[in-house]
Amino acid sequence: MKKIITILLLFIGSLSFAQNEVHNVVDVYPEFVGGQEAMLKYFDQNLQYPETAKASNVEGMVHYTFVVNADGSISDLTLISGVNAELDAEAKRLIEEMPAWTPGKKDGQNVRTLMRLPVDFKL
């Protein structure tokens, strides 16, 4: 069985956390280092499709939001919609373990930016 992962970044809502504002509209959006192609390669090389989900032919799209911080690190993961506990956990693991991104910029300064990442699990 072939696994296919579809990844789409969506920029959403603006939030405020204490003194660290999270932006959704910025001049330059965060980017996975190397771009979309590098992110697809990262997911392809690191995805571990859960065996019981594979055996049960469980597929679907898991949606997380997360913040790309001013230093490019990832934080504040939130599950928006899931498929099952195993696929949700695998998508979370992959996002948590991603290398630092190139951060978003507003008015020439690196800023925290809210991102949405759907991960499509297909067998």
C-alpha positions as CSV (number, residue, x, y, z in Angstrom):
1,M,0.0,0.0,0.0
2,K,1.2,3.4,-0.8
3,K,1.0,6.3,1.6
4,I,0.2,9.7,0.4
5,I,0.3,12.8,2.5
6,T,-1.3,16.0,1.4
7,I,-0.2,19.1,3.2
8,L,-1.7,22.5,3.0
9,L,-0.9,25.5,5.1
10,L,-3.6,27.9,5.9
11,F,-3.1,31.1,7.8
12,I,-5.8,31.7,10.4
13,G,-7.1,33.8,13.2
14,S,-5.3,36.3,15.3
15,L,-4.8,35.6,19.0
16,S,-3.2,37.4,21.9
17,F,-1.2,35.6,24.6
18,A,-0.1,37.9,27.4
19,Q,2.6,40.1,25.8
20,N,3.4,37.7,22.9
21,E,0.9,38.5,20.1
22,V,0.2,35.8,17.6
23,H,-0.4,37.1,14.1
24,N,-2.3,35.7,11.2
25,V,-1.6,38.5,8.8
26,V,2.0,39.2,8.3
27,D,4.2,40.7,5.5
28,V,6.2,37.5,5.1
29,Y,4.6,34.2,6.1
30,P,6.6,31.4,8.0
31,E,8.0,28.7,5.8
32,F,9.4,25.2,6.4
33,V,13.1,25.5,5.6
34,G,13.4,24.4,2.0
35,G,9.8,25.1,1.2
36,Q,6.8,22.9,0.5
37,E,8.8,20.3,-1.3
38,A,11.2,19.9,1.7
39,M,8.2,19.6,4.0
40,L,6.7,16.8,1.9
41,K,10.0,15.0,2.0
42,Y,10.2,15.4,5.8
43,F,6.7,13.9,6.2
44,D,7.4,11.1,3.7
45,Q,10.6,10.2,5.5
46,N,9.3,10.5,9.0
47,L,5.7,9.3,8.9
48,Q,5.1,6.1,10.8
49,Y,1.6,5.0,9.8
50,P,0.2,3.3,12.9
51,E,0.0,-0.5,12.3
52,T,-3.5,-0.9,13.8
53,A,-4.8,2.0,11.7
54,K,-3.2,0.4,8.6
55,A,-4.7,-3.0,9.4
56,S,-8.1,-1.4,9.8
57,N,-7.7,0.7,6.7
58,V,-8.2,3.9,8.6
59,E,-7.6,7.0,6.5
60,G,-8.5,10.6,6.9
61,M,-7.3,14.2,7.4
62,V,-6.1,15.5,10.7
63,H,-6.0,19.3,11.3
64,Y,-3.7,21.0,13.8
65,T,-3.0,24.6,14.4
66,F,0.3,25.7,15.8
67,V,2.4,28.8,16.3
68,V,5.7,29.4,14.5
69,N,7.5,31.5,17.0
70,A,9.8,34.5,16.2
71,D,12.8,32.1,16.5
72,G,11.2,29.6,14.1
73,S,10.4,27.0,16.7
74,I,6.9,25.4,16.9
75,S,4.6,25.7,19.9
76,D,1.0,25.7,21.0
77,L,-0.3,22.7,19.0
78,T,-4.1,22.4,19.0
79,L,-6.1,19.6,17.4
80,I,-8.8,21.1,15.3
81,S,-10.3,17.9,13.8
82,G,-9.0,14.4,14.0
83,V,-9.6,11.0,12.6
84,N,-8.8,8.6,15.5
85,A,-6.4,8.7,18.4
86,E,-3.5,7.0,16.5
87,L,-3.5,9.2,13.4
88,D,-4.1,12.3,15.5
89,A,-1.1,11.4,17.7
90,E,1.1,10.6,14.7
91,A,0.3,14.0,13.1
92,K,1.1,15.7,16.4
93,R,4.4,13.9,16.7
94,L,5.4,14.8,13.2
95,I,4.6,18.5,13.8
96,E,6.3,18.6,17.2
97,E,9.5,17.1,15.7
98,M,9.7,19.4,12.7
99,P,12.9,21.4,12.4
100,A,12.7,25.1,13.0
101,W,10.9,27.1,10.3
102,T,11.9,30.4,8.8
103,P,9.7,32.7,11.0
104,G,7.0,35.2,9.7
105,K,7.8,38.9,9.5
106,K,5.8,42.0,10.1
107,D,7.3,45.4,9.7
108,G,10.7,43.9,9.3
109,Q,10.5,42.0,12.7
110,N,10.2,38.3,13.3
111,V,6.8,37.6,14.8
112,R,4.7,34.7,16.1
113,T,2.4,33.4,13.5
114,L,-0.6,31.1,13.7
115,M,-0.6,28.3,11.1
116,R,-3.0,25.5,10.2
117,L,-1.7,22.2,8.9
118,P,-4.0,19.5,7.6
119,V,-2.2,16.1,7.3
120,D,-4.0,13.6,5.0
121,F,-3.4,10.0,5.8
122,K,-4.0,7.7,2.8
123,L,-3.1,4.0,2.3
